[in-house]
């Protein structure tokens, strides 16, 4: 029963973490969107976005990430055979990608804290694209955990399906961005 409780806590904090990381990058986009605004409006909005970023990072995202990691490590300690399973290695690969994405997001948070109201250097279209990376990592991890051995047995077919899904999502995002420009 303890294993199931730790697993539930791991999932709860995983959901909280991903909600935070999705919203964090949206806040980067909203901040960048203010580039063309009149100075007074831009200053007010940017101060609010930085306030929101700090609170999101410090109160939700970072604590949820730490707790997700702690409960994940507890699950591994309670079931060390996970480390011998090929599907789990794929999950760990997704987690390494997530750690890289988390680091990128943390660097952006620090950049915003130090900008003193200046604009981000990253183009808005890039921020919108970066916003989708966490979605792809989430898909990879969830499908790997749910399908387990099938991911290994049908790897190429699932990989092609995954890339097709990524392509479809990217095309939808491009279409939405084009419509916004017009």
N, C-alpha and C positions, 0 to 999 in steps of 0.2 A: 504494500500500500504506500509506503514512503516513496518508492520509485515513481509511482503515478502522481503523487502530490508534487514532487520536484519537477516532473515532466510538465505538469499543468502550469506550474510557476514559470518554468522556462518558456513555454509557449506564450503565456500572458505577457511576460516582459519582452519577448521577441516582437509581439504585435505592437506593444507600446513603443519599442525602439524604432520599428519601421514607420509607424505613424509619425514619430518625431523627425526621422530623417527625411521622409517625404515632404513634410511641412517646412523643414529647415531650408531645403533647396528652393521651395516655392517662395520663401521669404527673400532669398537671394535674387530671384527673378523680379519680385515686386520692388525691391530696393533699386535694382538696375532700371526698371521701368520708369523711375522718377527722373532719369537723366534729362529729359526734355521739359520737365515741369518748371513753372516759375519758381524763383529762388525761395520765396517764403513757404510755398506749399512743399517744395522739395525738402527743405530743412525740417519741417514738422514731420513729414512722412518718414524721412530717413531716421530721425531720432526715435520715432515709434517702432520702426522695423528693427533697429539695433536693440532697443529695449526688449522687444518680443524675441529676437534671436537669443539674447543672453538668458532670458527666462526659460525658453524652450530647451536650450542646451543644458543649463545648470539644474533645472528642476525635473525635466522629463527625459530628454534624450540620453545624456551621460549616465544618470542613475539607472535607467532601464537597460542600457547597454551593459553596464557592470553587472547588474542582477541577472540578465540573460546569460552572460558569460559564467558567472558563479554557479547558477543552477545547471548550466550545460556541463561544467566541469564536475559537479556533483553526480550528474547522470553517468558520466564516463567512469568516475570512481566506483559507482554502484554497479556498473555493467562494463567492465574493462574489455569484454569481447567486442565491443563496438569498434575498437581500434584495429581489429583484424578484418573488418568487413569492408570490401571494396567500395560499396555505395557510401560508406561513412567517410572514406577518403575524399570522395567527390564533394560531399557536404563540407568537409574541412577546407577544400579548395575554394568553395563558394564563400566560406567564412573569411578566408585570407583576402579574397577580392573585396568583401564587405569591409574588412579592416582597412584596406587601401582607400576605399571610398570614404570611410569615416575620417581617415587622416586628411584627405582632400577637403572634406567639409569643415573639419576643425581649422584647417589653414585659412579657409575662406572666412570663418567666424573671426579669427584673429585679424585678418586683413580688414574686415569691416570695423572692428573695434579701433583699429589704428588709423582709419581713413579720415576721421574727423569731418564727416559729411561729404567727402569726395566720392567719385564714382568708382565702382569696381573695374578692374582692368579686363575681366573676362567679358566677351561680347554676350549680349542677352540671348542670342540664338544658341550659343554654346551652353549657357546655364540651363536653358530649356531642355537641351539634349542630355546634359548631365543628370537632370532630374529623372530621366528614364533608367539610368544605370541601376539604381537601387531596385527598381521594379524587376529588371532582368535577373539580378542576384536573388531576389526573393523567389521568383519563379524557379530558378535553378535549385535552390535549397529545398523549397517545399516539394517540388516534384521528386527530387532525389529521396527525401525522407519518406514520402508516401509510397513511391514505386519501388524503392530499395533495390532488390536484385534485378528487377526488370530494366532498370536504368543501365545496369551492366550488360545484361543479356541482349537488350535491344538498343544499345548505345548509339549506333550510327543513325538509326531511324529516329530515335528521340532527339538526338543532336540536330538533325536536319529539321525536325518539327519545331524545336526550340528556336533555331535560327529563322525559320519561316515566321514564327510568332513575333520574334524581335523585329524582323523586317516589316511586318504588318503594322506593329505598334509605331515604329519609326515613320512609316508613310502616313499614318493617321495624324501623328504629331506634326509632321511637315504640312499636311493639308490644313490643319487647324491654325498653324502659324501663318500660312499664306493668306488665309481668310482674315486673320487679325490685321495683317498689313494693309489689306484692301479695304 
